[in-house]
Amino acid sequence: MMVDRKYWVDTLVRIAHPVLYSLSESRLVINMPVEASMGDRSDYTYLEALGRTLAGIAPWLEHGPRSGEEGEIRAKMADLARRAIEVATDPASPDFMNFTRGGQPLVDAAFLANAVLRAPNELYELLEEKVKENLTSALLATRIIRPVFNNWLLFSAMIEAALSRLGVETWDRMRVDYALRQHEQWYKGDGVYGDGPAFHWDYYNSFVIQPMLVDILDAIGDQFEDWKGIRVKVLDRAARYATILEHMISPEGTFPPIGRSLAYRFGAFQHLSLMALREELPEELEPAQVRCALTAVIKRQIQMPGTFDDSGWLRIGFAGNQPEIGEAYISTGSLYLCTTVFLALGLPSSAEFWQGEAEWTSRKVWSGGTIKLDAAILG
């Protein structure tokens, strides 16, 4: 394996293995510590860990190599992932997860649904029939949860998009339509959406909004003519926002600690990695410079002391263990949204993304180099 790719694989496996292995053995509740800033999050944290881990690892499981050292690792992780889904959705399992109580299960069932859309063969078709039925039932059960009037509308829409792809004829087009139309109204300009009617200067455009809009419209965007029109605009904005994210990575591989949910660490760059995976980066961004920038960020945060506990579980923090930055909804399971930075591992090793070295924008400009002029988009 080439150096950066091997580092990405090794780091992703380091993060994901405790979750998937423990759950595959029906021991996630026993093994995973529940660190929380306030309150008891044990009703939610386990589904958070599963859904978020699978959302990040899914493209690699689906498209990664089938032979060689990396292929062997991928196959083992894919098997663990399928066993984890089996345990999590089996009502008779000691680790059967909460899909209905409170509001939070809607969020993480949506990340699980997103994982299935990103890896339909590895995370659905290869499941046993009973597991497929249990997974579908678990997703359907979340319909009793009313989403908050913000990015949460996309969680309901994502679940319906997955149900559609799983062959559920009664998938709810209205939930999808409502989410798409509201986000059109919440678009603020220059590639950025509001989180609901208000604008929040944080990373939720990357944690949730833009990746989910892209993936939902990929899955079912051909259903109606106006959805096709929305998809064109969404992809134009997605390219612009990818540029913004890349520009936010400093020469040292740091990025601004702005807004809430900083404990998701480099999950803040899910959208940039997704656009690299799709090979739809804007022309001003070379794939190699994006890889080098993301690798710098991953190394910067992973290498901070306190990022993991002694058993290999993530701890709350942005740069190490900083429990004070965890909002009331943050617990150990929440932290695994960081795996979404690894989406580009779904690209083959022959892809341009993995070739050569290149300086990213801020590194070029702060060393006196030349960069292309930046400009807003109007749509």
C-alpha positions in Angstrom: 0.0 0.0 0.0 1.2 3.5 -0.7 2.1 5.5 2.4 -0.9 7.8 2.8 -3.4 5.2 1.8 -1.9 2.7 4.3 -2.0 5.4 7.0 -5.7 6.1 6.2 -6.6 2.4 6.3 -4.7 1.8 9.5 -6.2 4.8 11.2 -9.8 4.0 10.1 -9.4 0.4 11.3 -7.9 1.7 14.6 -11.0 3.8 15.2 -13.7 1.5 13.8 -12.5 -1.9 15.1 -13.5 -1.6 18.7 -17.0 -0.6 17.8 -17.6 -3.3 15.1 -15.8 -6.1 16.9 -17.5 -5.5 20.2 -20.9 -5.3 18.6 -20.3 -8.4 16.4 -19.7 -10.3 19.7 -22.8 -8.8 21.4 -20.6 -6.9 23.8 -20.8 -3.3 22.8 -22.8 -2.3 25.9 -20.3 -4.2 28.1 -17.1 -3.0 26.4 -17.7 0.6 25.3 -17.3 3.3 28.0 -19.9 6.0 27.9 -18.2 9.3 28.4 -20.7 12.2 28.4 -20.4 15.8 29.4 -23.8 15.8 31.2 -26.6 13.4 31.7 -27.1 9.8 30.8 -26.7 9.1 27.1 -26.7 5.3 27.3 -30.0 5.1 25.5 -28.5 6.6 22.4 -24.7 6.3 22.4 -24.6 2.7 20.9 -26.6 3.5 17.8 -24.5 6.6 17.4 -21.4 4.6 17.4 -22.7 2.0 14.9 -24.4 4.4 12.4 -21.6 6.9 12.3 -18.8 4.3 12.0 -20.6 2.6 9.2 -21.3 5.9 7.4 -17.6 6.6 7.2 -16.3 3.1 6.5 -19.0 2.1 3.9 -17.3 3.3 0.6 -14.1 1.4 1.5 -16.1 -1.7 2.4 -18.0 -1.5 -0.9 -15.2 -0.5 -3.3 -11.9 -1.4 -1.5 -9.6 -4.1 -2.9 -10.5 -7.8 -2.8 -6.9 -9.1 -2.6 -3.6 -8.3 -1.0 -3.0 -7.0 2.5 -5.6 -4.3 2.3 -8.1 -6.6 0.7 -7.8 -9.0 3.6 -8.3 -6.2 6.2 -11.3 -4.9 4.2 -12.9 -8.4 4.1 -12.5 -8.8 7.9 -14.0 -5.4 8.6 -16.9 -6.0 6.2 -17.7 -9.3 8.0 -17.6 -7.5 11.4 -19.9 -4.8 10.0 -22.5 -7.2 8.8 -22.5 -9.1 12.1 -22.7 -5.8 13.9 -25.9 -4.9 11.9 -27.3 -8.3 12.7 -26.8 -7.9 16.5 -28.0 -4.2 16.5 -31.3 -4.9 14.8 -32.2 -8.3 16.4 -34.9 -7.7 19.1 -33.7 -10.8 20.9 -30.1 -9.5 21.1 -28.6 -8.0 24.4 -27.2 -5.2 22.2 -30.5 -4.5 20.3 -30.5 -0.8 19.8 -33.0 1.9 20.5 -34.6 3.1 17.3 -37.7 4.7 18.8 -37.3 6.3 22.3 -36.5 10.0 22.3 -35.4 12.0 19.3 -31.8 11.0 18.9 -32.4 7.6 17.2 -33.7 9.4 14.1 -30.2 11.0 13.7 -28.2 7.8 13.9 -30.7 5.6 12.0 -30.1 8.1 9.2 -26.4 7.6 9.4 -26.9 3.9 9.3 -29.3 4.4 6.3 -26.6 6.5 4.6 -24.1 3.7 5.1 -26.4 1.3 3.4 -26.8 3.7 0.4 -23.0 4.0 0.3 -22.4 0.2 0.5 -25.6 -1.5 -0.8 -23.8 -4.8 -1.5 -21.6 -5.2 1.5 -24.1 -3.8 4.0 -27.4 -5.0 2.6 -27.3 -7.6 -0.2 -24.9 -9.8 1.7 -27.0 -9.9 4.8 -29.1 -12.9 5.6 -32.8 -12.4 4.8 -33.9 -12.2 8.4 -31.3 -9.5 9.0 -32.5 -7.6 6.0 -36.0 -7.7 7.5 -34.8 -6.6 10.9 -32.8 -3.7 9.4 -35.8 -2.6 7.4 -38.1 -2.8 10.4 -35.7 -0.8 12.5 -35.6 2.0 9.9 -39.3 2.0 9.5 -39.8 2.2 13.3 -38.1 5.6 13.4 -41.0 7.2 11.6 -42.7 7.9 15.0 -40.0 10.5 15.7 -40.7 14.0 14.6 -37.6 15.8 13.3 -36.6 19.2 14.5 -37.1 22.0 12.0 -33.5 22.2 10.9 -30.9 19.8 9.4 -32.9 17.0 11.1 -35.4 17.0 8.2 -32.6 15.4 6.2 -32.4 12.5 8.6 -36.1 11.6 7.9 -35.4 12.1 4.2 -32.3 9.9 4.3 -34.1 7.0 5.9 -36.9 7.2 3.3 -34.3 7.3 0.5 -32.7 4.1 1.9 -36.1 2.4 2.3 -36.7 3.2 -1.4 -33.5 1.6 -2.4 -34.3 -1.4 -0.2 -37.5 -2.0 -2.1 -40.0 -0.6 0.4 -42.8 0.5 -1.9 -44.4 2.7 0.8 -41.4 4.9 1.2 -42.6 8.4 2.0 -41.9 10.9 -0.9 -43.4 13.7 1.2 -40.7 13.5 3.9 -38.0 13.7 1.2 -39.8 16.5 -0.7 -40.3 18.6 2.5 -36.6 18.3 3.4 -35.4 19.3 -0.1 -37.8 22.2 -0.4 -36.9 23.6 3.0 -33.2 23.4 2.3 -33.8 25.3 -0.9 -35.4 28.0 1.2 -32.6 27.9 3.8 -29.8 28.3 1.2 -27.8 31.4 2.2 -25.5 31.8 -0.8 -21.9 31.1 -1.8 -22.3 27.4 -1.3 -23.6 27.4 2.3 -27.0 26.5 3.8 -28.6 27.7 7.0 -29.2 25.1 9.7 -32.9 25.8 9.6 -34.0 29.4 9.0 -31.0 30.8 10.8 -27.3 30.6 9.7 -24.9 28.9 12.1 -21.2 29.4 11.6 -20.2 25.8 12.3 -19.4 22.6 10.3 -23.0 21.2 10.0 -22.9 21.9 6.2 -20.2 19.1 6.2 -21.4 17.0 9.1 -24.9 16.6 7.7 -26.4 19.0 5.3 -24.4 18.8 2.0 -23.4 15.2 2.1 -26.9 14.1 2.8 -28.4 16.3 0.1 -25.9 14.8 -2.4 -26.5 11.2 -1.3 -30.3 11.5 -1.1 -30.5 13.0 -4.6 -28.1 10.5 -6.0 -30.4 7.7 -4.7 -33.8 9.0 -5.7 -33.3 12.4 -7.3 -34.7 11.2 -10.6 -38.2 10.7 -9.2 -39.5 14.2 -10.1 -38.4 16.9 -12.6 -38.1 19.5 -9.8 -35.9 17.2 -7.8 -33.7 16.9 -10.9 -33.4 20.7 -11.0 -32.6 20.9 -7.3 -29.9 18.3 -7.7 -28.1 20.4 -10.3 -28.0 23.3 -7.9 -27.0 21.1 -5.0 -24.0 19.8 -6.9 -22.9 23.3 -7.9 -23.0 24.4 -4.3 -21.3 21.2 -3.1 -18.3 22.0 -5.3 -18.0 25.5 -3.9 -18.3 24.3 -0.3 -15.6 21.8 -1.0 -13.3 24.7 -2.0 -14.2 26.6 1.2 -13.4 23.6 3.4 -10.0 23.0 1.7 -9.1 26.6 2.1 -9.8 26.3 5.9 -7.0 23.8 6.4 -3.9 25.7 7.7 -0.3 25.0 6.5 0.1 23.1 9.8 -2.9 20.8 9.3 -5.2 22.7 11.7 -8.6 24.2 11.2 -10.7 26.8 13.1 -12.5 25.5 16.1 -15.8 27.2 15.1 -19.3 26.3 16.3 -20.8 23.3 18.0 -19.9 19.6 17.8 -16.2 20.1 17.6 -15.8 16.7 19.2 -16.5 15.2 15.8 -12.9 16.2 15.0 -12.0 15.7 11.3 -15.5 14.6 10.6 -15.7 18.3 9.8 -14.2 17.4 6.4 -16.7 14.7 5.4 -18.0 16.8 2.5 -14.5 17.5 1.1 -13.7 13.7 1.2 -17.1 12.9 -0.4 -16.4 15.2 -3.3 -13.0 13.6 -3.7 -14.7 10.2 -3.6 -17.1 11.3 -6.3 -14.2 12.7 -8.3 -16.2 16.0 -8.5 -13.7 18.4 -6.9 -13.8 21.9 -8.3 -11.1 22.4 -11.0 -9.0 24.6 -8.7 -8.4 21.7 -6.3 -6.0 19.0 -7.4 -7.0 15.6 -5.9 -3.5 15.1 -4.5 -3.6 18.4 -2.7 -6.9 17.5 -1.0 -5.4 14.2 0.1 -2.3 15.8 1.5 -4.4 18.4 3.3 -6.8 15.8 4.8 -3.8 13.6 5.8 -2.3 16.5 7.6 -5.5 17.2 9.6 -6.0 13.5 10.4 -2.4 13.2 11.7 -2.7 16.4 13.7 -5.7 15.3 15.6 -5.1 11.6 15.9 -1.6 12.1 17.4 -2.8 14.4 20.2 -2.4 12.7 23.6 -5.7 11.6 25.1 -7.5 11.1 21.8 -8.0 7.4 22.7 -8.4 5.8 26.1 -6.2 2.8 27.2 -8.6 0.4 25.5 -8.7 2.2 22.1 -12.0 4.0 22.5 -12.3 7.7 21.4 -12.6 10.3 24.1 -14.4 13.6 23.9 -12.2 16.4 22.6 -11.0 18.4 19.6 -7.3 18.2 20.2 -6.9 15.4 22.7 -9.2 14.8 25.6 -11.2 18.0 26.3 -14.6 16.9 27.9 -15.5 20.5 28.4 -16.2 21.0 24.7 -18.8 18.3 24.6 -22.4 19.6 24.3 -25.2 17.9 26.2 -25.9 15.6 23.3 -22.3 14.4 23.0 -21.1 11.1 24.3 -18.6 8.4 23.3 -20.7 7.1 20.4 -21.2 10.5 19.0 -17.4 10.9 18.3 -17.4 8.2 15.6 -18.7 10.7 13.1 -15.0 11.4 12.6 -14.8 8.3 10.4 -16.5 10.2 7.6 -13.2 11.9 6.7 -12.2 8.5 5.3 -14.9 8.4 2.5 -12.2 8.8 -0.2 -10.8 5.4 0.7 -13.6 4.2 -1.7 -11.4 5.4 -4.5 -9.0 2.7 -6.0 -5.3 3.1 -5.3 -4.9 3.9 -9.0 -7.0 7.0 -8.7 -5.4 10.4 -9.1 -6.3 11.2 -5.5 -3.6 8.8 -4.3 -0.9 9.9 -6.7 2.0 12.2 -5.9 2.4 15.1 -3.5 0.9 18.5 -3.7 0.6 21.6 -1.5 -2.8 22.6 -0.4 -4.0 26.2 -0.8 -3.0 27.7 2.6 0.3 26.0 2.5 1.0 27.4 -1.0 0.0 30.9 -0.2 1.7 31.2 3.2 5.0 30.0 1.7 4.8 32.8 -0.9 3.4 30.6 -3.7 0.8 31.4 -6.3 -2.8 30.4 -6.0 -5.9 30.9 -8.2 -8.2 33.7 -7.4 -11.1 32.8 -5.2 -14.6 33.9 -6.0 -18.1 33.4 -4.7 -20.9 31.6 -6.6 -24.2 33.4 -7.1 -26.5 30.4 -7.3 
